[in-house]
């Protein structure tokens, strides 16, 4: 299929149908602040809000002190989607800096950069685990639940990510014209999964995860269920899906030694995304970085580029 010109609309509509169809009307957030902690240069609020009727999610909201004490001041914001790593007991608390691997404490890093940061739990992680099913079994159960309902786990996770952005937009401190998102591993998947379906995200950075079906088939890699969209292989692959984010800003990081994202495939596939951006008249809005010394990690080089992209496209972008 030609993914340029009028065919983009057809491709987009088809992909949304394969994911599971349109997202339902959003219920009221019914948001509440459950706890507030003073973290020195920022406040951490543990919040709760409704994603679907009767289904609530908890998240950490990190609010920089600098500037946000002024009435009427609005701040750019970043949603941080956490990793998988088969650590179902971790979710929002790792990305918010309270637990887990310090390399994944990107929430505090971004809060100190001056962004309001939301770090929610993904379905099946931390406070969204099941009492009677252990982590991997519950994730499989939910993937099959959505599959038999004619949807995909990707569809559900996109819905939940969109609700996190809804929450950011509900806060008076947030400049809704300057919202971005970042994720590592599964969080990177959430970044490019959600990007095409939420134009409020002006700048997106994904770290170490864009596995094409071709790469997974060619190297026999099993990824988490959200990387699989039923029927996508009949009309394209993940790079074509990611291209639907154009013309908004997207940057992707990869490690050359990452076993979960074979670099031979990545290097062949990134130019396809670049070509789609060029066709959309936004060639400079897509970039990537391959750290030749890194594996599946947030290396210093990757971190530097992530921060630079956000500084240039969220800090510099002014509300019109």
N, C-alpha and C positions, 0 to 999 in steps of 0.2 A: 504494500500500500504506500502511496505517496502521502507523507505526513505534513505537507505544506498546503497553503491555500485553503480552499473551502473544505478539503478533506479533514482538516483539523477538527471542525465542528462535529463531523460524523464520528471521527475517532473518539473524541471526548464523550459524546453521548453513549457510544458503545462501551467504552471503559466504565462509565458510571453504572451502566446496566450490569456489566459483568461483576462489578464490586458488590452490587446488591440493590441498586436503584437509588432514587433520591433519598436524602436524609429527611426525617420527619420534622415537623414544626417543633421548635424548641420550647419546652415548658419553662416556667419561671425558674430562675436560678435558686431562689430561696436560700441565698448565701448567708453564711454566718462565720464569724471569727471565733475560733475555739480556744485560742491561746496566743499570746504575744510574748516574744522574747527579745531582749535587747542584746544584739550581737556586736555592740561597739560602734561600728560605722554604718550599720543598717539594722532595721527591725525585721524579725521573722514572725510572720503571722501564720499559724496553722488554721486553715480555712476549710469549710465544707460547702458544697453546692450540688445542685441537682443536674444530672446529665440527661436522664430520661425519667419519665414519671415514676416516682418511688425508688429510683436508683441514685444514690449520692456518692460523691467522690471527695476524698480529702487531698489537700495539696498544701505545700508551703509557699507563701508569698513573701519574697524578700524585698524590702523597701529601703533604698539608700536614705540616710539622714540628710546628706548634703542636698540642698535645694528643695527637698520635699516638705520642709517646714513652712515654706512660703505659700500663703493662700493663693490659689489660682495657678500655681506652678504645675506644669505637666511634663512628664518624663517619658522617654522611650522605654519600651518593655520588650522582654525576650521570654518566650516559653521554652523551657528546657525539658526535653523528653528523655527519660532515663534509659540505661542499657538493660539488656536481658541477662546474659552471662549465667543463666540457669540459677540465679540467686533470687528466688521468688520472695524471700523475706525482705528484700531491699527494693525500693522504688523511689518515692519522693524524698526519703530521708538521705539517700546517697547523693542525689543531684543537688540537694539543699545543704550538703556538707555536714550532716549529723551522724553519718554512719558509712561503712563501706570503704571503698578505695579512694584515697585522697585525689588521685588522678581524675576521678569522676565528680569532684566537688566544683562543678562549673557554675552552679548557682551563686555561691559567694563570690567567685571570681568576677562574674558579670555584675553583681550588685555593687561591688567595689569600683567597677568601671562606670557606675552611674545609672544602670538600668533597673527598673522594677522587674523582678523575675518570678515567674510562676513555675513550680515543680510539682506536677500532679502524679498520682499513682496511675499506672496503666492497669487495665483489667488483668486479674490473676496475680498481681504483685502487692506486697506489703499489706495494706489494710483492705485490699480487694481480693484476698485469697479466700478459699473455701474451707469450711470447718472440717469436712469429711473427705476431701480429695487433696492429695499432696500436689505440689506446684505443677509439675509437668502433666500429670493426669488431668488436672483442672483446666490447664491451657488447651489440651487436646479436646476435652469435653466441650469447652466453649467454642472451639473452632468447628467441631462437628455440629454443635447446636446451630450456629449461624449458617453453616453449609446446608443443612436440611431445611432451614427456613428460606433458602434461596438467596442467601447473602454470604459474606465472607467475614472472617475475623478482621481483615483489613478495613472493611466497611465500618465495623463497630469502633475500631480504634481511631479512624478518621473522625467519626461522630464525636468521640470523647475529646479529641484534640481541638476540634472546633468549639466545644463547650468551654475549654480552658481559655480560648481566645475571647469567647463571650464574657467570661468572668473578667479578664483584663479590661475589656471595653466598658465594663460596668463601674470600674474604679475611676473616680474623678481625677486621680493623680496621673493617670496614664494618658499619654498623647497617642490617640488611636490611629494617627497617621504614620506612626513610627513603631510598628510592632514587628518583631522578628521571631525566629525560632532556631533552636540548635538541638542536636541529638547525636549521641555516640552509639554505634552498633544498632540495636533495635531502635534507639532514639533517632538515628539517621534514617532508618526506614520510615519512622513516623513523619520525619521532616519531608521527605519527597512524596510520601503517600498523601499527606494533608495539603501540600502546597498547591496542587491544581484546583482544590475545592474551597480554598479560603483566601480570597484576594486581600483580606486585611493583613495578611502576612506579606510584608514588603521586602523582607530580606531573610534568606534561609541558609543555614550552614549545616551540612551533614558530614559526620566523621566516621569513616571506616564501615560503611555498609551500603552497597547498591548491587546486590547479587542478581545478575540476569538469570533467566531460566536457562539460557544457553550455557552459562558458567556452571550452574548447579547440575545440569545434566552432563556436561562434559567432564566434570571433576568429581561427580557423585558426592556433593555436599548437601547436607540437610540443614536448612535454615528454619527460623521460627515461622509459625503459621502465617503471620501477617505479610510475609514476602511472596505469598502465593495468591494469585488472582485467577479464579477459574475461567478458562477460555481465553486468557490474554494471549497465549501462544498462537492462537489462530489469526491474530491481527497485528502482532508486534511483540515487543518484549519490554522489560523494565526501562531501558533507555528511552523508548518512545513514550512510555508513561511519564517519566520524569520531564520530558520535553514539554509537557502540558503546563508546566510552571511558567514558561516564557510568556511575557517578557520581564517578569519580576526577577530580582537578584537572587542567584543561587550559586553557592560555592560548595564544592565537595573535596574532602581530604581522604587520602588513602595511604596505607603503608605497603611498600613493595613486598614485604615478607608476610603479609596477612594471609593466613591459610583459608580464611572464610570469604575472601574476595580476591580470587586469582588475578594477579596483576596483568597477565597476558590478555585476559578478556577485558578487564577494565580499560586498558590502553587502546583497545580496538573500539570500545563502546562509547567512551567519552566524546570523541569527535562527532558521533551521531547526534548527541545532545547539542553540541556546539553548532552543528549545521542547522538544527531546528531553531535555535536562538537567532542565528544569522538570518534565517528565512523570516523570522518574526520582527526583523529590524532591531534586534537587541543583542548583537553579538558580544558586546562588552559586559553584558549582565550575567554571563555564565563563565565560571572559572573553576580550575581544579589545581590541586597540589598533590604530588606523589612524593612521600618521604622515603628515599631509597634505603634508609637505615631502620625504618620502623616496621612494626607488625600491626596487630590489632590493638591500637592504643591511641591515646591523645598525646602525641609527642610534642616537644617544645615548638618545633616548626609548624605543626598543625595548629597548636594553640595560638601562636603568633598570627597566623593567617586568619583564624576565626575572629580574633579580636580586631584585626585590621579591617576586615570586611564589615563588621558591625559598626566600628567607629566611622567608617566612610559613608555607610548607607543608612544608619539609624541616628547617630549623633549629628551628622551633617544635614540630614534631611529635615527641613523645617515645615511645620504645619502651614498650609496655605489658607 
